[in-house]
Amino acid sequence: MSPKKIRRYRLNEEWREFTDLYVRRMPKTDLHVHLDGSLRLRTLWDLARAQGVRLGARDLRSLRKKVQVGENCRSLGDYLRAFPILLKVLQEEDALTRIAYELAEDAAAENVRYMEVRYSPLLHVQGGLRMSDSIDAVLQGLKAAEQKYPIRTGVILCGIRSMTPDRSLELAELAVAYRADGVVAFDLAGQEKDYPAKKHREAFYRVLNENQNVTVHAGEAFDVRSIHQAVHYCGAHRIGHGTRLLEDEGLMNYVIDHRIPLEVCLTSNVQTRVVRRMRDHPFRFYLDKGLRVTINTDSRLVSNTTVTREFVRAARAFHLNHYEFRHVLLNGFRAAFLPYAAKVRAVREALLEIDTILGERFPMDDLVILQDWRQLQGKPYAENRAGGKA
Ligand SMILES: [Zn+2]
């Protein structure tokens, strides 16, 4: 038995322990990361040169300015403007294989143990590539990285809201056809306003009928009705963002009761002005309500972030204590689109490792699960009221 650790901070000060170096060591997940927004800047530069594509940038610095939205972003529309530039060099199989491999390599380097990479094959056909070839190319890159690093991956295919429902249906067919090869879910991305998800419901029916998973970008920039559609028309098993879910209490309770996880992307939400500052994000409120919140990058390059950075920022903005931090880390594994047995194994392995690392700095003899901790503190999760909004 190791001697009992002395708590250096009070519970509400523990967030200070969660530094970049410390968090980097912990096993993590990334369930919401866009392939085309997460390549290395250097790779973007190399690919453009090799393919003779003009990106309108003299050097890496000016290229960074063009594709990393940061402070200059005013809306989701602004954020999405970086993508056509990135897509210019992503119309060939080799490029897709390379960026998929490098993304998994970068994630593994910061101890992401499970990652679901999403992208839309519809956006990679400008050079004559077939959609199925692009999927093969991405899977090939990810599988190669899995051979070399301790990371497991899956692919999520995204329909695009502003494209016709027929295109979504084509993608839905592919999400079904590639299920055995590593495609784990179907998603709908793009501008929410004016492009309701329910228009694409045939695609969702198709996917659900074949027992394939569904996640939907919803409640990011547009209001909570978008989440209602995602859950009740599209059968979403997870929600991308869900930032505005708190606007409908009844729906929020439903999402809590059915353990539908939220793929929260904090930095991205600040950049697209969905929230003004990180601490204005409802993350803490959701966590306290018992929502299954997960932390994700959205786009590593465009948002200039990593999973580690997102966790550190969350700990700081919402003053997470070690019970909460551990709970959110584990939520990522709990929410994975993995077969149940594999998921149980992944959660257990992560738990052992997380507790060993937390044990270096926090007293582990009283480490109980978050719900128990809240009970001990005399603040159990509020019980759902029936109904909410009529
Ligand atoms: Zn996204």
Boltz pocket constraint, residues with backbone or C-beta under 6 A from the ligand:
constraints:
  - pocket:
      binder: B
      contacts: [[A, 32], [A, 34], [A, 189], [A, 217], [A, 240], [A, 298]]
      max_distance: 6.0
